[in-house]
Amino acid sequence: MWLRKNRSFLKKVRNFLKYRCCEIRPCSRMVTIRCSMDIQFPEFEIFAPKIEVAWSALQDRYASRLSGAEVDYLFASLVFGLTSPAYGEGEPLFHFDVCRALVTTKLPSDRADAALYRVPELTQPWVDTVREQLESQAAKMGRALRQVHNFNDDAAADAGSRVLGRPDSSEEKAA
């Protein structure tokens, strides 16, 4: 009886740790993301360069003017927009796991969770406008990636990365 209870407890702990410890392991050309379930995510090689450029652009542009939580939030919104054309119509939990896996390539898991689950206190009035524009631009980029590469072409990782455009918000220009 005692052994059966402990096995059940150990299984629960193992499942909890599997979910909380998001680990990315390359398997030839496929990347396996270990979260609450194993996700076969071959498009990682297509999204990764875009994510890298986006993170660098956000850091260069906003790190000195916004809080870290706001920059993380903008980044998570951008990742959500980028992946929405491919995963937005499918299973929501799968899409969320993909977003979390991509966000954790640049942020520790606690910051990634905060960026995905919470809207930070905004220090500037134009931040929400910037978020909408970034998400919209990223969705356009995601649709273009989906059309051009159909998420089967590994050459997408070699494709040129487009730098994020400047938002035309008059509030931001004044800042």
CORVENDA-V399070 format. One record per pair of residues at least 24 apart in sequence whose C-alpha atoms are under 6 Angstrom apart, sorted by the first residue. I is the first residue (numbers start at 1). J is the second residue. Records with the same first field share a line. If there is no record, write none. Layout:
BEGIN
I: J + J
END
This chain:
BEGIN
43: 151
45: 157
46: 156 + 157
72: 115
73: 115
74: 131
76: 115
77: 135
78: 134 + 135 + 138
81: 135 + 138 + 139
82: 138 + 139 + 142
85: 142 + 143
126: 171 + 172
END
